[in-house]
Amino acid sequence: MTNSPDPERPAFDAFVAARYQALLRAAYVITGNVHDGTDLLHDALARVYARRSLIRDAAATEAYVRRAMVRAHISRWRSLGRETPTAQPPEFAAPEPAEWDPQLGAAMRRLPPRQRTAVALRYYADLPMAQVADEMGCSLATAKTHLARAMKALRQDLAQDRQDREAISVGG
């Protein structure tokens, strides 16, 4: 008995080849960690591939992958509990992408997961707020609240970081 090749596989492989880096960057921003982002993306791709027959529009595949990443990420942090900040970062911290501002990366990692996800979808994936809400599985008002709180926290965090650096340079 021989397995017949999947006729949809080349199209999915082409999609992955074309959009992998963009999806990986989005997963990185959502999780705040390259390794977790890679795992999240691979899990989402596997889930979408398994259900690809349910996707009526091939162009919507990327939206399905992003939604799968967001939902899987939300499920993970709900099952693990809230993130707890630590005074010392782990020794095995993943390197930041070259174009990533280290202060912004640190501030993003300090955001709660839902706020970080809202920022990633709205500003990194450049999705309209209605789609951000849809992919996060919440109302538009809730998505806007997460985004507003995240932006306020990022502004405060980055302003504090800037003040700290100025105090060090003046005092040092």
DSSP file (Angstrom, degrees, kcal/mol; ACC not computed):
  #  RESIDUE AA STRUCTURE BP1 BP2  ACC     N-H-->O    O-->H-N    N-H-->O    O-->H-N    TCO  KAPPA ALPHA  PHI   PSI    X-CA   Y-CA   Z-CA
    1    1 A M              0   0    0      0, 0.0     2,-0.4     0, 0.0     0, 0.0   0.000 360.0 360.0 360.0 125.8    0.0    0.0    0.0
    2    2 A T        -     0   0    0      0, 0.0     2,-0.5     0, 0.0     0, 0.0  -0.833 360.0-122.2-109.7 145.6    1.5    3.3   -1.0
    3    3 A N        -     0   0    0     -2,-0.4     3,-0.0     3,-0.0     0, 0.0  -0.715  25.7-133.1 -83.4 129.0    0.7    6.7    0.3
    4    4 A S        -     0   0    0     -2,-0.5    -1,-0.0     1,-0.1     2,-0.0  -0.624  30.6-103.8 -80.2 142.2   -0.5    9.1   -2.4
    5    5 A P        -     0   0    0      0, 0.0    -1,-0.1     0, 0.0     3,-0.0  -0.325  34.2-108.1 -66.5 148.2    1.2   12.5   -2.2
    6    6 A D    >   -     0   0    0      1,-0.2     3,-1.0     2,-0.0    -3,-0.0  -0.663  22.2-154.9 -77.1 117.2   -0.9   15.4   -0.8
    7    7 A P  T 3  S+     0   0    0      0, 0.0     4,-0.3     0, 0.0    -1,-0.2   0.735  93.4  53.3 -67.6 -20.5   -1.8   17.7   -3.7
    8    8 A E  T 3> S+     0   0    0      1,-0.2     4,-1.9     2,-0.1     5,-0.2   0.608  86.6  85.6 -87.2 -12.4   -2.1   20.6   -1.4
    9    9 A R  H <> S+     0   0    0     -3,-1.0     4,-3.0     1,-0.2     5,-0.2   0.896  84.2  52.8 -60.5 -45.3    1.3   20.2    0.2
   10   10 A P  H  > S+     0   0    0      0, 0.0     4,-2.3     0, 0.0    -1,-0.2   0.898 109.9  49.4 -60.0 -38.0    3.3   22.2   -2.4
   11   11 A A  H  > S+     0   0    0     -4,-0.3     4,-2.1     2,-0.2    -2,-0.2   0.913 113.5  45.9 -66.0 -41.4    1.0   25.2   -2.0
   12   12 A F  H  X S+     0   0    0     -4,-1.9     4,-2.7     2,-0.2    -1,-0.2   0.914 112.1  51.5 -67.7 -42.1    1.3   25.1    1.8
   13   13 A D  H  X S+     0   0    0     -4,-3.0     4,-2.5     1,-0.2    -2,-0.2   0.893 109.8  49.9 -59.9 -40.1    5.1   24.6    1.5
   14   14 A A  H  X S+     0   0    0     -4,-2.3     4,-2.2    -5,-0.2    -1,-0.2   0.899 109.9  50.8 -66.0 -40.5    5.3   27.7   -0.8
   15   15 A F  H  X S+     0   0    0     -4,-2.1     4,-2.4     2,-0.2    -2,-0.2   0.946 111.6  47.4 -59.9 -48.2    3.2   29.7    1.7
   16   16 A V  H  X S+     0   0    0     -4,-2.7     4,-1.8     1,-0.2    -2,-0.2   0.915 112.0  50.0 -61.5 -44.0    5.5   28.7    4.6
   17   17 A A  H  < S+     0   0    0     -4,-2.5     4,-0.3     1,-0.2    -1,-0.2   0.890 115.6  43.2 -61.8 -39.2    8.6   29.6    2.5
   18   18 A A  H  < S+     0   0    0     -4,-2.2    -2,-0.2    -5,-0.2    -1,-0.2   0.854 127.4  26.7 -76.4 -35.3    7.2   33.0    1.6
   19   19 A R  H  X S+     0   0    0     -4,-2.4     4,-2.5    -5,-0.2     5,-0.2   0.388  88.4 102.0-112.8   2.1    5.8   34.0    5.0
   20   20 A Y  H  X S+     0   0    0     -4,-1.8     4,-2.8     1,-0.2     5,-0.2   0.920  83.8  46.4 -57.6 -50.6    8.0   32.1    7.5
   21   21 A Q  H  > S+     0   0    0     -4,-0.3     4,-2.3     1,-0.2    -1,-0.2   0.903 114.2  47.7 -63.1 -41.5   10.3   35.0    8.5
   22   22 A A  H  > S+     0   0    0      2,-0.2     4,-2.0     1,-0.2    -1,-0.2   0.916 114.7  46.3 -65.2 -42.1    7.4   37.5    9.0
   23   23 A L  H  X S+     0   0    0     -4,-2.5     4,-2.4     2,-0.2    -2,-0.2   0.876 111.1  52.7 -67.2 -36.9    5.4   34.9   11.0
   24   24 A L  H  X S+     0   0    0     -4,-2.8     4,-2.4    -5,-0.2    -2,-0.2   0.902 108.3  50.4 -65.5 -40.7    8.4   34.1   13.1
   25   25 A R  H  X S+     0   0    0     -4,-2.3     4,-2.3     2,-0.2    -2,-0.2   0.917 111.2  48.9 -63.3 -41.5    9.0   37.8   13.9
   26   26 A A  H  X S+     0   0    0     -4,-2.0     4,-2.4     1,-0.2    -2,-0.2   0.914 111.4  49.3 -63.1 -42.0    5.3   38.1   14.9
   27   27 A A  H  X S+     0   0    0     -4,-2.4     4,-2.5     2,-0.2     6,-0.3   0.881 109.7  52.5 -64.3 -38.0    5.7   34.9   17.1
   28   28 A Y  H  X S+     0   0    0     -4,-2.4     4,-3.3     2,-0.2     5,-0.5   0.927 110.7  46.5 -62.5 -45.3    8.8   36.4   18.7
   29   29 A V  H  < S+     0   0    0     -4,-2.3    -2,-0.2     1,-0.2    -1,-0.2   0.899 113.0  50.2 -65.7 -39.6    7.0   39.6   19.5
   30   30 A I  H  < S+     0   0    0     -4,-2.4    -2,-0.2    -5,-0.2    -1,-0.2   0.922 123.5  29.2 -64.2 -44.4    4.0   37.7   20.9
   31   31 A T  H  < S-     0   0    0     -4,-2.5    -2,-0.2     2,-0.2    -1,-0.2   0.765  94.0-135.6 -90.1 -26.1    6.1   35.5   23.2
   32   32 A G  S  < S+     0   0    0     -4,-3.3     2,-0.3    -5,-0.3    -3,-0.2   0.613  78.1  84.0  80.1  12.3    9.1   37.8   23.8
   33   33 A N  S  > S-     0   0    0     -5,-0.5     4,-2.6    -6,-0.3     5,-0.2  -0.981  71.4-141.8-151.5 132.4   11.5   34.9   23.2
   34   34 A V  H  > S+     0   0    0     -2,-0.3     4,-2.4     2,-0.2     5,-0.2   0.908 104.0  46.9 -61.9 -43.6   13.0   33.5   20.0
   35   35 A H  H  > S+     0   0    0      2,-0.2     4,-2.3     1,-0.2    -1,-0.2   0.929 115.4  44.1 -67.8 -45.3   12.8   29.9   21.1
   36   36 A D  H  > S+     0   0    0      1,-0.2     4,-2.7     2,-0.2    -1,-0.2   0.885 113.3  53.4 -65.3 -37.2    9.2   30.1   22.4
   37   37 A G  H  X S+     0   0    0     -4,-2.6     4,-2.6     2,-0.2    -2,-0.2   0.901 108.2  49.3 -63.1 -41.5    8.3   32.0   19.3
   38   38 A T  H  X S+     0   0    0     -4,-2.4     4,-2.6     2,-0.2     5,-0.2   0.930 112.9  46.9 -63.4 -45.7    9.7   29.3   17.1
   39   39 A D  H  X S+     0   0    0     -4,-2.3     4,-2.5     2,-0.2    -2,-0.2   0.921 112.4  50.6 -61.0 -43.8    7.9   26.6   19.0
   40   40 A L  H  X S+     0   0    0     -4,-2.7     4,-2.3     1,-0.2    -2,-0.2   0.924 112.0  46.8 -60.8 -46.0    4.7   28.7   18.8
   41   41 A L  H  X S+     0   0    0     -4,-2.6     4,-2.9     2,-0.2     5,-0.2   0.929 112.3  49.2 -63.7 -45.4    5.0   29.2   15.1
   42   42 A H  H  X S+     0   0    0     -4,-2.6     4,-2.3     1,-0.2    -1,-0.2   0.903 111.6  49.2 -63.2 -40.5    5.7   25.5   14.4
   43   43 A D  H  X S+     0   0    0     -4,-2.5     4,-2.3    -5,-0.2    -1,-0.2   0.921 112.7  48.1 -62.4 -42.9    2.8   24.4   16.5
   44   44 A A  H  X S+     0   0    0     -4,-2.3     4,-2.7    -5,-0.2     5,-0.2   0.912 110.9  50.2 -65.2 -42.3    0.5   26.8   14.7
   45   45 A L  H  X S+     0   0    0     -4,-2.9     4,-2.7     1,-0.2    -1,-0.2   0.908 110.9  49.6 -62.6 -40.7    1.7   25.7   11.2
   46   46 A A  H  X S+     0   0    0     -4,-2.3     4,-2.2    -5,-0.2    -1,-0.2   0.914 112.3  47.8 -64.5 -41.7    1.1   22.1   12.2
   47   47 A R  H  X S+     0   0    0     -4,-2.3     4,-1.1     2,-0.2    -2,-0.2   0.922 114.5  45.3 -64.8 -43.8   -2.4   22.9   13.4
   48   48 A V  H  < S+     0   0    0     -4,-2.7     3,-0.4     1,-0.2    -2,-0.2   0.905 111.6  52.2 -67.9 -40.5   -3.3   24.9   10.3
   49   49 A Y  H >< S+     0   0    0     -4,-2.7     3,-1.2     1,-0.2     4,-0.2   0.913 107.5  52.6 -61.7 -41.2   -1.8   22.3    8.0
   50   50 A A  H 3< S+     0   0    0     -4,-2.2    -1,-0.2     1,-0.3     3,-0.2   0.788 119.4  35.2 -64.4 -26.7   -3.8   19.6    9.6
   51   51 A R  T >< S+     0   0    0     -4,-1.1     3,-2.2    -3,-0.4     4,-0.4   0.123  79.0 119.8-113.0  19.9   -7.0   21.6    9.1
   52   52 A R  G X   +     0   0    0     -3,-1.2     3,-1.1     1,-0.3    -1,-0.1   0.755  66.2  67.1 -60.9 -24.5   -6.1   23.2    5.7
   53   53 A S  G 3  S+     0   0    0      1,-0.2    -1,-0.3    -4,-0.2    -2,-0.1   0.730  96.1  57.3 -68.4 -19.0   -9.1   21.6    4.0
   54   54 A L  G <  S+     0   0    0     -3,-2.2     2,-0.8     2,-0.0    -1,-0.2   0.617  84.6  92.5 -84.1 -13.3  -11.3   23.8    6.2
   55   55 A I    <   -     0   0    0     -3,-1.1     3,-0.1    -4,-0.4     6,-0.1  -0.724  54.3-175.2 -85.8 112.0   -9.7   27.0    4.9
   56   56 A R  S    S+     0   0    0     -2,-0.8     2,-0.6     1,-0.2    -1,-0.2   0.836  70.8  50.6 -77.5 -32.6  -11.8   28.1    1.9
   57   57 A D    >   -     0   0    0      1,-0.1     3,-1.8     2,-0.0     4,-0.2  -0.928  67.0-157.1-113.2 115.4   -9.5   31.0    0.8
   58   58 A A  G >  S+     0   0    0     -2,-0.6     3,-1.5     1,-0.3     4,-0.3   0.815  94.7  62.8 -60.2 -29.8   -5.8   30.2    0.4
   59   59 A A  G 3  S+     0   0    0      1,-0.3     3,-0.5     2,-0.1     4,-0.3   0.729  95.5  61.0 -67.8 -20.2   -5.1   33.9    0.9
   60   60 A A  G <> S+     0   0    0     -3,-1.8     4,-2.1     1,-0.2    -1,-0.3   0.456  74.5  97.6 -85.2  -0.6   -6.5   33.6    4.4
   61   61 A T  H <> S+     0   0    0     -3,-1.5     4,-2.3     1,-0.2    -1,-0.2   0.892  79.9  53.4 -56.6 -42.6   -3.9   31.0    5.5
   62   62 A E  H  > S+     0   0    0     -3,-0.5     4,-2.7    -4,-0.3    -1,-0.2   0.898 107.5  50.7 -62.5 -39.9   -1.7   33.6    7.2
   63   63 A A  H  > S+     0   0    0     -4,-0.3     4,-2.6    -3,-0.2    -1,-0.2   0.898 109.6  51.0 -63.6 -39.6   -4.6   34.9    9.2
   64   64 A Y  H  X S+     0   0    0     -4,-2.1     4,-2.4     2,-0.2    -2,-0.2   0.899 110.6  48.9 -64.1 -40.0   -5.4   31.4   10.4
   65   65 A V  H  X S+     0   0    0     -4,-2.3     4,-2.4     2,-0.2    -2,-0.2   0.938 112.3  47.6 -65.6 -46.1   -1.7   30.9   11.4
   66   66 A R  H  X S+     0   0    0     -4,-2.7     4,-2.6     1,-0.2    -2,-0.2   0.927 112.7  49.0 -60.7 -43.9   -1.7   34.1   13.3
   67   67 A R  H  X S+     0   0    0     -4,-2.6     4,-2.7     1,-0.2     5,-0.2   0.907 110.5  51.0 -62.8 -40.8   -4.9   33.3   15.1
   68   68 A A  H  X S+     0   0    0     -4,-2.4     4,-2.3     2,-0.2    -1,-0.2   0.890 110.8  49.5 -63.0 -38.8   -3.6   29.8   15.9
   69   69 A M  H  X S+     0   0    0     -4,-2.4     4,-2.5     2,-0.2    -2,-0.2   0.940 112.5  46.7 -65.0 -46.3   -0.4   31.4   17.4
   70   70 A V  H  X S+     0   0    0     -4,-2.6     4,-2.6     1,-0.2    -2,-0.2   0.938 114.8  45.7 -62.3 -47.4   -2.4   33.9   19.5
   71   71 A R  H  X S+     0   0    0     -4,-2.7     4,-2.4     1,-0.2    -1,-0.2   0.899 113.8  48.6 -65.6 -39.9   -4.8   31.3   20.8
   72   72 A A  H  X S+     0   0    0     -4,-2.3     4,-2.3    -5,-0.2    -1,-0.2   0.907 112.4  49.4 -65.6 -40.1   -2.1   28.8   21.6
   73   73 A H  H  X S+     0   0    0     -4,-2.5     4,-2.4     2,-0.2     5,-0.2   0.922 111.1  48.8 -64.8 -43.6   -0.1   31.5   23.4
   74   74 A I  H  X S+     0   0    0     -4,-2.6     4,-2.0     1,-0.2    -2,-0.2   0.919 111.3  50.5 -61.8 -43.0   -3.1   32.5   25.4
   75   75 A S  H  X S+     0   0    0     -4,-2.4     4,-2.1    -5,-0.2    -1,-0.2   0.898 109.6  51.8 -62.1 -40.1   -3.8   28.9   26.3
   76   76 A R  H  X S+     0   0    0     -4,-2.3     4,-2.0     1,-0.2    -2,-0.2   0.951 112.4  42.6 -63.3 -49.7   -0.2   28.4   27.4
   77   77 A W  H  X S+     0   0    0     -4,-2.4     4,-1.1     1,-0.2    -1,-0.2   0.811 112.6  54.0 -73.5 -24.7    0.0   31.4   29.7
   78   78 A R  H  < S+     0   0    0     -4,-2.0    -1,-0.2    -5,-0.2    -2,-0.2   0.912 112.6  43.9 -68.0 -40.4   -3.5   30.6   31.2
   79   79 A S  H  < S+     0   0    0     -4,-2.1    -2,-0.2     1,-0.2    -1,-0.2   0.804 118.5  43.6 -75.1 -27.3   -2.4   27.1   32.0
   80   80 A L  H  < S-     0   0    0     -4,-2.0    -1,-0.2     1,-0.3    -2,-0.2   0.603 109.8-125.6 -90.8 -12.1    1.0   28.2   33.4
   81   81 A G     <  -     0   0    0     -4,-1.1    -1,-0.3    -5,-0.2    -2,-0.1  -0.366  50.7 -29.5  90.4-178.6   -0.3   31.2   35.4
   82   82 A R  S    S-     0   0    0     -2,-0.1     2,-0.1     1,-0.1    -4,-0.0  -0.332  70.3-103.0 -71.3 151.6    0.8   34.8   35.1
   83   83 A E        -     0   0    0     -2,-0.0    -1,-0.1     1,-0.0    -2,-0.0  -0.466  31.8-147.1 -69.6 146.3    4.4   35.6   34.2
   84   84 A T        -     0   0    0     -2,-0.1     2,-0.0    -3,-0.1    -1,-0.0  -0.973  11.5-131.3-119.7 122.7    6.6   36.6   37.1
   85   85 A P        -     0   0    0      0, 0.0     2,-0.3     0, 0.0     3,-0.0  -0.366  21.6-150.0 -67.4 149.6    9.3   39.1   36.5
   86   86 A T        -     0   0    0      1,-0.1     0, 0.0    -2,-0.0     0, 0.0  -0.884  18.8-132.1-120.0 153.4   12.7   38.3   37.8
   87   87 A A  S    S+     0   0    0     -2,-0.3    -1,-0.1     1,-0.2     0, 0.0   0.841  98.5  42.6 -71.0 -32.6   15.5   40.5   39.1
   88   88 A Q  S    S-     0   0    0     -3,-0.0    -1,-0.2     0, 0.0     3,-0.1  -0.960  86.4-129.2-118.2 125.0   18.1   38.7   37.0
   89   89 A P        -     0   0    0      0, 0.0     4,-0.1     0, 0.0    -2,-0.0  -0.349  41.5 -89.8 -67.0 154.9   17.4   37.6   33.4
   90   90 A P    >   -     0   0    0      0, 0.0     3,-1.1     0, 0.0    -4,-0.0  -0.298  28.7-125.2 -64.5 150.6   18.2   34.0   32.6
   91   91 A E  T 3  S+     0   0    0      1,-0.3     0, 0.0    -3,-0.1     0, 0.0   0.773 108.2  56.3 -66.1 -25.4   21.7   33.2   31.4
   92   92 A F  T 3  S+     0   0    0      2,-0.0    -1,-0.3     3,-0.0     2,-0.0  -0.053  75.3 155.8-100.1  32.3   20.4   31.5   28.3
   93   93 A A    <   -     0   0    0     -3,-1.1     3,-0.1     1,-0.1   -60,-0.1  -0.322  47.4-111.5 -61.1 139.0   18.4   34.5   27.1
   94   94 A A        -     0   0    0      1,-0.1    -1,-0.1    -2,-0.0     2,-0.1  -0.408  35.5-102.5 -70.6 146.2   17.8   34.4   23.3
   95   95 A P        -     0   0    0      0, 0.0   -61,-0.1     0, 0.0    -1,-0.1  -0.394  35.9-116.0 -68.6 147.0   19.6   37.0   21.2
   96   96 A E        -     0   0    0      1,-0.1   -63,-0.0    -2,-0.1    -3,-0.0  -0.530  36.1 -96.3 -77.9 147.9   17.5   39.9   20.1
   97   97 A P    >   -     0   0    0      0, 0.0     3,-1.8     0, 0.0    -1,-0.1  -0.344  39.2-111.4 -58.7 150.5   17.0   40.4   16.3
   98   98 A A  T 3  S+     0   0    0      1,-0.3    -2,-0.1    -3,-0.1     0, 0.0   0.837 116.4  48.4 -56.8 -37.8   19.5   42.9   14.9
   99   99 A E  T 3  S+     0   0    0      2,-0.1     2,-0.4     0, 0.0    -1,-0.3   0.502  89.2 106.0 -83.6  -1.9   16.8   45.5   14.2
  100  100 A W  S <  S-     0   0    0     -3,-1.8    -4,-0.1     1,-0.1     3,-0.0  -0.635  72.4-128.2 -84.8 130.5   15.2   45.2   17.6
  101  101 A D     >  -     0   0    0     -2,-0.4     4,-2.8     1,-0.1     5,-0.2  -0.660  16.1-142.2 -73.4 122.0   15.8   48.1   20.1
  102  102 A P  H  > S+     0   0    0      0, 0.0     4,-2.3     0, 0.0     5,-0.2   0.866  99.6  49.8 -59.0 -38.2   17.0   46.3   23.3
  103  103 A Q  H  > S+     0   0    0      2,-0.2     4,-2.4     1,-0.2     5,-0.2   0.910 112.7  47.0 -67.5 -40.3   15.1   48.7   25.6
  104  104 A L  H  > S+     0   0    0      2,-0.2     4,-2.8     1,-0.2    -1,-0.2   0.911 111.3  52.0 -66.0 -41.1   11.9   48.2   23.7
  105  105 A G  H  X S+     0   0    0     -4,-2.8     4,-2.0     2,-0.2    -2,-0.2   0.916 111.4  46.4 -60.4 -43.7   12.5   44.4   23.7
  106  106 A A  H  X S+     0   0    0     -4,-2.3     4,-1.1    -5,-0.2    -1,-0.2   0.910 113.2  49.2 -65.4 -41.6   12.9   44.4   27.5
  107  107 A A  H  X S+     0   0    0     -4,-2.4     4,-0.5     1,-0.2     3,-0.4   0.898 109.9  51.7 -65.3 -39.8    9.8   46.7   27.9
  108  108 A M  H >< S+     0   0    0     -4,-2.8     3,-1.3     1,-0.2    -1,-0.2   0.904 106.2  54.2 -62.4 -41.3    7.8   44.4   25.7
  109  109 A R  H 3< S+     0   0    0     -4,-2.0    -1,-0.2     1,-0.3    -2,-0.2   0.768 103.3  57.5 -65.5 -24.5    8.8   41.3   27.7
  110  110 A R  H 3< S+     0   0    0     -4,-1.1    -1,-0.3    -3,-0.4    -2,-0.2   0.618  87.9  97.1 -81.5 -11.9    7.5   43.0   30.9
  111  111 A L  S << S-     0   0    0     -3,-1.3    39,-0.0    -4,-0.5    -3,-0.0  -0.444  88.3-101.1 -72.9 149.4    4.0   43.5   29.4
  112  112 A P     >  -     0   0    0      0, 0.0     4,-2.5     0, 0.0     3,-0.3  -0.369  40.6-105.9 -62.0 152.9    1.3   40.9   30.3
  113  113 A P  H  > S+     0   0    0      0, 0.0     4,-2.5     0, 0.0     5,-0.2   0.850 117.5  50.7 -54.8 -41.6    0.8   38.4   27.5
  114  114 A R  H  > S+     0   0    0      2,-0.2     4,-2.2     1,-0.2     5,-0.1   0.901 112.7  46.7 -67.4 -38.5   -2.5   39.8   26.3
  115  115 A Q  H  > S+     0   0    0     -3,-0.3     4,-2.3     2,-0.2    -1,-0.2   0.923 112.7  49.4 -67.1 -43.3   -1.1   43.4   26.1
  116  116 A R  H  X S+     0   0    0     -4,-2.5     4,-2.5     1,-0.2    -2,-0.2   0.895 110.9  51.0 -61.9 -40.0    2.0   42.1   24.3
  117  117 A T  H  X S+     0   0    0     -4,-2.5     4,-2.7    -5,-0.2     5,-0.3   0.911 108.2  51.5 -64.0 -42.9   -0.2   40.2   21.8
  118  118 A A  H  X S+     0   0    0     -4,-2.2     4,-2.4     1,-0.2     5,-0.3   0.917 112.1  46.4 -61.1 -43.3   -2.3   43.3   21.1
  119  119 A V  H  X>S+     0   0    0     -4,-2.3     4,-2.5     2,-0.2     5,-1.1   0.927 112.6  50.5 -63.7 -44.7    0.9   45.4   20.4
  120  120 A A  I  X>S+     0   0    0     -4,-2.5     5,-2.6     1,-0.2     4,-0.7   0.919 115.3  41.5 -61.3 -44.5    2.3   42.6   18.2
  121  121 A L  I  <5S+     0   0    0     -4,-2.7     6,-2.3     3,-0.2    -1,-0.2   0.896 121.4  40.4 -71.9 -39.7   -0.8   42.2   16.1
  122  122 A R  I  <5S+     0   0    0     -4,-2.4    -2,-0.2    -5,-0.3    -3,-0.2   0.955 131.5  18.5 -76.3 -49.9   -1.6   46.0   15.8
  123  123 A Y  I  <5S+     0   0    0     -4,-2.5    -3,-0.2    -5,-0.3    -2,-0.1   0.775 131.9  37.5 -98.7 -28.6    1.8   47.5   15.3
  124  124 A Y  I  <<S+     0   0    0     -5,-1.1    -3,-0.2    -4,-0.7    -4,-0.1   0.914 128.4  31.6 -89.4 -48.2    4.0   44.6   14.2
  125  125 A A  S   <S-     0   0    0     -5,-2.6    -4,-0.2    -6,-0.2    -3,-0.2   0.578 101.8-135.7 -83.0  -8.9    1.6   42.7   12.0
  126  126 A D        +     0   0    0     -6,-0.3    -4,-0.2     1,-0.2    -3,-0.2   0.875  44.2 162.2  58.7  42.5   -0.1   46.0   11.1
  127  127 A L        -     0   0    0     -6,-2.3    -1,-0.2     1,-0.1    -2,-0.1  -0.663  43.4-107.7 -91.2 147.8   -3.6   44.6   11.5
  128  128 A P    >>  -     0   0    0      0, 0.0     4,-2.1     0, 0.0     3,-0.7  -0.374  35.5-108.0 -66.8 155.8   -6.7   46.8   11.9
  129  129 A M  H 3> S+     0   0    0      1,-0.3     4,-2.7     2,-0.2     5,-0.2   0.839 117.9  58.0 -58.2 -35.8   -8.2   46.8   15.5
  130  130 A A  H 3> S+     0   0    0      1,-0.2     4,-2.0     2,-0.2    -1,-0.3   0.903 109.6  44.4 -61.7 -39.3  -11.2   44.8   14.4
  131  131 A Q  H <> S+     0   0    0     -3,-0.7     4,-2.9     2,-0.2     5,-0.2   0.862 109.9  55.5 -73.6 -35.0   -8.9   42.0   13.2
  132  132 A V  H  X S+     0   0    0     -4,-2.1     4,-2.0     2,-0.2    -2,-0.2   0.948 110.5  46.2 -58.3 -48.2   -6.7   42.3   16.3
  133  133 A A  H  X>S+     0   0    0     -4,-2.7     5,-2.4     1,-0.2     4,-0.9   0.912 112.9  49.9 -61.1 -43.1   -9.9   41.8   18.4
  134  134 A D  H ><5S+     0   0    0     -4,-2.0     3,-0.6     1,-0.2    -2,-0.2   0.926 112.4  46.1 -62.6 -45.4  -11.0   38.9   16.3
  135  135 A E  H 3<5S+     0   0    0     -4,-2.9    -1,-0.2     1,-0.2    -2,-0.2   0.801 113.3  49.4 -70.6 -27.5   -7.6   37.1   16.4
  136  136 A M  H 3<5S-     0   0    0     -4,-2.0    -1,-0.2    -5,-0.2    -2,-0.2   0.587 110.4-124.7 -84.2  -9.9   -7.4   37.6   20.2
  137  137 A G  T <<5S+     0   0    0     -4,-0.9     2,-0.3    -3,-0.6    -3,-0.2   0.866  72.8 104.5  71.5  36.7  -10.9   36.2   20.6
  138  138 A C  S   <S-     0   0    0     -5,-2.4    -1,-0.3    -6,-0.1    -2,-0.1  -0.835  76.2 -79.1-138.6 176.0  -12.2   39.3   22.4
  139  139 A S     >  -     0   0    0     -2,-0.3     4,-2.3     1,-0.1     5,-0.2  -0.301  40.9-112.3 -73.9 162.9  -14.4   42.3   21.8
  140  140 A L  H  > S+     0   0    0      1,-0.2     4,-2.5     2,-0.2     5,-0.2   0.902 118.8  53.1 -61.1 -42.0  -13.1   45.4   20.0
  141  141 A A  H  > S+     0   0    0      1,-0.2     4,-2.1     2,-0.2    -1,-0.2   0.900 109.2  48.6 -62.1 -41.0  -13.4   47.4   23.2
  142  142 A T  H  > S+     0   0    0      2,-0.2     4,-2.5     1,-0.2    -1,-0.2   0.915 111.2  49.6 -65.7 -43.0  -11.3   44.8   25.2
  143  143 A A  H  X S+     0   0    0     -4,-2.3     4,-2.4     1,-0.2    -2,-0.2   0.909 111.3  49.6 -61.9 -41.8   -8.6   44.7   22.5
  144  144 A K  H  X S+     0   0    0     -4,-2.5     4,-2.8     2,-0.2    -1,-0.2   0.883 110.1  51.4 -64.1 -38.1   -8.5   48.5   22.5
  145  145 A T  H  X S+     0   0    0     -4,-2.1     4,-2.6     2,-0.2     5,-0.2   0.929 110.0  48.4 -64.4 -45.4   -8.1   48.5   26.3
  146  146 A H  H  X S+     0   0    0     -4,-2.5     4,-2.2     1,-0.2    -2,-0.2   0.925 114.6  46.5 -59.1 -44.5   -5.3   46.0   26.1
  147  147 A L  H  X S+     0   0    0     -4,-2.4     4,-2.7     2,-0.2    -2,-0.2   0.920 112.4  49.0 -66.3 -44.4   -3.5   48.1   23.5
  148  148 A A  H  X S+     0   0    0     -4,-2.8     4,-2.3     1,-0.2    -2,-0.2   0.918 113.4  46.6 -62.5 -43.8   -4.0   51.4   25.4
  149  149 A R  H  X S+     0   0    0     -4,-2.6     4,-2.4     2,-0.2    -1,-0.2   0.887 112.8  50.5 -66.0 -37.8   -2.7   49.9   28.6
  150  150 A A  H  X S+     0   0    0     -4,-2.2     4,-2.8    -5,-0.2    -2,-0.2   0.931 110.8  47.9 -64.9 -45.3    0.2   48.4   26.8
  151  151 A M  H  X S+     0   0    0     -4,-2.7     4,-2.5     2,-0.2    -2,-0.2   0.895 112.0  49.9 -64.8 -39.4    1.2   51.6   25.1
  152  152 A K  H  X S+     0   0    0     -4,-2.3     4,-2.4    -5,-0.2    -1,-0.2   0.932 112.9  46.8 -62.6 -45.6    0.9   53.5   28.4
  153  153 A A  H  X S+     0   0    0     -4,-2.4     4,-2.8     2,-0.2    -2,-0.2   0.904 112.5  49.8 -64.4 -41.4    3.1   51.0   30.1
  154  154 A L  H  X S+     0   0    0     -4,-2.8     4,-2.9     2,-0.2     5,-0.3   0.927 110.7  49.4 -64.1 -44.0    5.6   51.0   27.3
  155  155 A R  H  X S+     0   0    0     -4,-2.5     4,-2.3     2,-0.2    -2,-0.2   0.934 115.0  44.2 -59.7 -46.0    5.8   54.8   27.3
  156  156 A Q  H  X S+     0   0    0     -4,-2.4     4,-2.5     2,-0.2    -2,-0.2   0.925 115.1  48.5 -64.8 -44.4    6.3   54.9   31.1
  157  157 A D  H  X S+     0   0    0     -4,-2.8     4,-2.3     1,-0.2    -2,-0.2   0.923 114.6  44.4 -62.8 -45.9    8.9   52.0   31.0
  158  158 A L  H  X S+     0   0    0     -4,-2.9     4,-2.3     2,-0.2    -1,-0.2   0.864 113.1  51.3 -69.8 -35.7   10.9   53.6   28.2
  159  159 A A  H  X S+     0   0    0     -4,-2.3     4,-2.4    -5,-0.3    -2,-0.2   0.913 111.5  48.0 -65.5 -41.9   10.8   57.1   29.8
  160  160 A Q  H  X S+     0   0    0     -4,-2.5     4,-2.6     2,-0.2    -2,-0.2   0.910 111.3  50.5 -63.5 -42.2   12.0   55.6   33.1
  161  161 A D  H  X S+     0   0    0     -4,-2.3     4,-2.4     2,-0.2    -2,-0.2   0.905 110.3  49.8 -61.8 -41.5   14.8   53.8   31.2
  162  162 A R  H  X S+     0   0    0     -4,-2.3     4,-2.2     2,-0.2    -2,-0.2   0.908 111.4  48.9 -64.4 -42.3   15.8   57.0   29.5
  163  163 A Q  H  X S+     0   0    0     -4,-2.4     4,-2.5     2,-0.2    -2,-0.2   0.902 110.6  51.0 -63.2 -41.1   15.9   58.8   32.8
  164  164 A D  H  X S+     0   0    0     -4,-2.6     4,-2.0     1,-0.2    -2,-0.2   0.920 111.0  47.7 -62.3 -44.1   18.0   56.1   34.4
  165  165 A R  H  X S+     0   0    0     -4,-2.4     4,-2.2     1,-0.2    -1,-0.2   0.889 112.4  49.4 -65.2 -38.3   20.5   56.2   31.5
  166  166 A E  H  X S+     0   0    0     -4,-2.2     4,-2.2     2,-0.2     5,-0.2   0.897 110.2  50.9 -66.5 -40.0   20.7   60.0   31.7
  167  167 A A  H  X S+     0   0    0     -4,-2.5     4,-2.4     1,-0.2    -1,-0.2   0.880 111.1  48.8 -64.5 -38.1   21.2   59.8   35.5
  168  168 A I  H  X S+     0   0    0     -4,-2.0     4,-2.1     2,-0.2    -2,-0.2   0.917 112.2  47.5 -67.8 -43.0   24.0   57.3   35.0
  169  169 A S  H  < S+     0   0    0     -4,-2.2    -2,-0.2     2,-0.2    -1,-0.2   0.848 116.1  44.1 -70.6 -32.4   25.7   59.4   32.3
  170  170 A V  H  < S+     0   0    0     -4,-2.2    -2,-0.2     1,-0.2    -1,-0.2   0.902 120.5  40.2 -75.0 -42.5   25.5   62.6   34.4
  171  171 A G  H  <        0   0    0     -4,-2.4    -2,-0.2    -5,-0.2    -3,-0.2   0.714 360.0 360.0 -78.8 -21.6   26.6   60.9   37.6
  172  172 A G     <        0   0    0     -4,-2.1    -1,-0.2    -5,-0.2    -2,-0.2   0.433 360.0 360.0 -96.8 360.0   29.3   58.7   36.0
